[in-house]
């Protein structure tokens, strides 16, 4: 049994109910849109976010109709943001498959993303789940702010460790936090339990982003070779930020000069990677990631032992140990 299957075990029934519920929610009267939706459903990922909603619900209470709405709303909005991201980044692949942007180009991709946003908003209003809508809408706002802040910092090449954490709290932590907060809220849990799960999600989300950033410097996946996408895109992530903070004045100038180039040669990239390893940027980032994960797991001590709690602990471990 895979790690994901083990994590999913306590919510297997809920996830099985979620699949047709979500498919029905996405349905459109437009034939072309239904064709795009059908493709998306065939290429869906592990659905970690709905899993987090259901597990956060079960660890603090019981699954309700509100839980299904929360999981659907988050998955719709998450899917919409991924589609829009691929347009912005002009990315032809998503999870190893052609992206909507690659197959149908920008206009249809953007409109499809907009459709999902509208469906999610309308469904939450139709079911009178205004608090869940508020939780998720706040997360989407923070995600947008985080992405814009990262772009601004990349243009100025001006980011320190504190700024980095602020960006990843918004960019990635906010939606994972919303999953856990909405899940706990939907169970009827008290305010303290909901706040604890919100904090758990934020810490796990930040650890998730650091792991993503580490893929630029570690062997991953089937090919086993880092792609150094973040370096090419001038994204100052934690391994580089730490290296810059420890480097000499001359080395810092060299690192930032290379980072400032719009197009970087293999020699340029190798130089950056050399500095990162010289100043233990990878090891430092791994330690910070593990620290965040351990803080998240410690929060679960507030809840009684259960299969859902065990799965949340396993999910936390999966986030920091995954290879893609």
N, C-alpha and C positions, 0 to 999 in steps of 0.2 A: 504494500500500500504506500502510495506517495505521501510526502509530507503534507501536501494540500488536502488529500483525501482524509488523512488523519485529523487535520485541523477542522475539516468540514463535518466530521462524523456526528457531533451533537446537533448540528443544524441541517442534516441531510434532507429531512422531510421538508423543512422550510425552503431550502434552496431548490428542491424539486417543484414546489408550489410556485416559487418565484419565477421560474423560467417561462411558463405559459402566461403568467400575470404580466410580466414585463413585455413579452412579445405582443400581447393584446394592447397594452398601453401605447406601444410604438406604432401601431397600425395606422395607415393613412388611406384616404380615398384616392390619392394620386398614385397611378401605376408606377411611374418612374421612382417615386420616393419609396414605395414598397419594395421595389427591386434593390435599391440601395440598402434599405433596412434589412432585407433578407441576407445580403452579403455581409453586413455588419454582424448579424447574429451568428453567421457561420464562422466568423473570425474573432469572436469575442475572447477576451483573455481569461484569467483565473477568477475574475469577479471578487477580488479581495475586498472591495468596498461594501458590497451587499453582505459578504460574510461577516465583516466587522459590525455592520448594523445588527445582524441577527445574534451574533455572539455577545455583543454589548447589551442587547436586550435580555438575553437569557441569563447572563451573569448577574443581572440586577432585578429581574422580574420575569414576566412571561410575555410571549409573543402575542401581539394583537393585530387587528387590521391596520392600525397606525404604523406598525413596524413594516408591513408590506409597502405602504405608501412611502415611508422614509427610504427604504432600500431602493425603490423604483425611482424616486426623485433624484437621489444621489447618483444612481447609475446613469440616468438620462443626462444630468448636467455634466457629469464626468465625461461621458461619451461626446457630448457637444464640445467641451473644451479641448478634447484630444483632436477632434476633427478640425477645429479652428486653429489649433497649434500646428497641425500639419500644413495648413494653408500658409500660415505666417512663416514657418520654417522651410516651406517648399519641399517637404519630406515625401518621398515616394513610397516609403514602407512604414508599416505599423504592425508590431508583433510578428514580424516575418512575412506579412502579407502586403500586397499593394494597398496603399492608403486610398481613402475616398478621393482625395486631391489628385492622386496619380491616375485613377480610373475615370473620374468624371470632371476633373479640373475645378478651379477655384469657386466659380459661381455656384455650382450645384453643391459643392462641399460646404460652403458658408451657409447656404439656405437650408441644407440638411441639419447642420448644427443649430441654426436658429429654430428650426422646427422642433428639435428635441428640447431646447430650452423652453419653448412655448408649451409643449406637451407637459413637461414637468411642472411648470407654474400652474397651468390650468387644472391638472389632476390634484394638486395639493389644495387648490381653492375649492374644487368640486367636492372633495372629501372633507372640507373644513379643517384641514391640518395646517392652520396658519403659523403655529409655533415651529413646526418642522420646516415649513417654507422659510421662516425667518432664520433659523439655524443654518440652513443650506445656502440661502441668499447671502448671508454675512460671509460665509466661507468663500463663495465665488467672488465677492467683492475683494476680499483679502488676497485671493489667488491672483486677481488681475493687478492689484497694487504690487504684489511681490514680483511678478514678471516684469512690470514696468520699472520697478526699482532696480532689478538686476540688469535690465537693458541700460538704464542710466549709469549705473556703476561700471558696466562694461565699457561704455563710451568714454567715461572719464578715467577708467582704470584706477578707481579710488574706492577700495573696500577693505575693511579690517574684519577681524573675527566677529566682533559684535554685530556689525552690519550684515555679515553673512548669515548669522543665526536669525536675525530679524527677517531676512529675505526668505529663508527656508521655512520659517514658522508660517509665513503667509503663503508662499508658493506651493508648498507640499503639506505642511503640517495642518493647515486650516481645514482642508477637505477630509483628511483622515480623522481629525478631531471632530468634525461635524458628523461623520459616520457613527462614532462612538457616542457622542452626545445625543444625537437623534434616536439611536437605538435604545439607549437607557431611558430617554424621555418617553418613548413610545410604550415602554413596559409599565409606566406608571410609577417609576422609582422616585424617591424623594430627591430634593434639590442637591443634597450632598453627594449622593450616588451619581447623579447626572453630571455634576461638576468634576467628580473624580474620573469618570469615563472620558469626559472632554479632555482633561489633562493627560490621561493615558494615551488618547489618540494623537494629541499634539506631539508628545515625546516619541511615539512610534513613527509618526510622519516625518519628523526631523531626522530620525535614525535612517529611515527609508531613503531620504534625499542624500544624506552623506554616503550611503552605500552606492547610490546611483553615481555620485561624483567620483567615488573610488574606482568605478569601472574604467575610467580613463587611464588608470595606472596599474591595473591588475589584469591577469589573464582571465578571460571570461568566455562562456558559451562554447560552441562547437569549434570555432576557429581558434580561440585561445589567445587572440592578439588584441590589445587595447587599440581603440580607434582614435583616441585623442581628440574627440569632437569638441569637448569643452575648451581645449587649448586653441583649436582653430577658430572657435566662435568667440574668443576673448572673454570667456567666463572664468572669473577668479573664484575657484572653489577652495574648500578648506585645505587640501594638501598644498596648494600653491601659496595660499595666504599664510600658512604656518611657515613655509620655507622662506617667504619674503620677510617675515617678522624676525627670523633668525639669521638671515644672510647679512653679509657686510654691506656697507653703503654702495660700493662699486658693484657688487653682485646684484643688489636690488635694482640698480639702474639698468644693468644688463637684462635682468628678468623682465622688467617693465617695458624696456625698449623692444624686446622680442614679442611680448604680448601685444604691444601696440600695432604690430604689423597686420595688415588686412589679409595677407597671404603668407603663410609660414612654410619654410622648407623643412625637409626631414631633419636637417642639422639644427634648425631652430627648435623644433619640437624636442629633439633628443637633449638639447641643452636645458630646456625647461625641466624635463623629466629627470635629468641628472641632478639639478638643484633640488628638486622635490625629494629625491632619495637621499641626497647628501645631508639634508636637514630633517630627515625622518618625517616628512610630511604625511606619508601613507600611514605609518605606525601611529602618529599622533591622531590622525582622523579616525582610524579604527578604534582607538581607545575612547575617543569622544563619542563615537557611535555606540559602543558597548555601554558606556556610561549612561547615555540616554535610554537605551533599552532596559538597563537594570533599574533605572528610576521608574520607568513605566511599569515594569513587572512588580516592583515593590508596592505600587499603588493598589494592585489587585489584592493585597493582603486585607484590605477593608471589606472584601466580599467573602462569603462562605465558600468552602471548597465545592466544586461542581465540575462536570465535564466541560461546560462552556468556559470556565475559568482556566482549566488545563489547556484548552484549545487556544485561548488568548495568549497564554504563555508560550505555547508552541509557535503561534503566529509571530510573536515578537522575535523569537529565535530565527524563524524563517526569514524575516525581513533583513536581518543582518548577515545571514549566511547564504542567501540565494546567489546563484551564479548568473542571473540575467534580470 
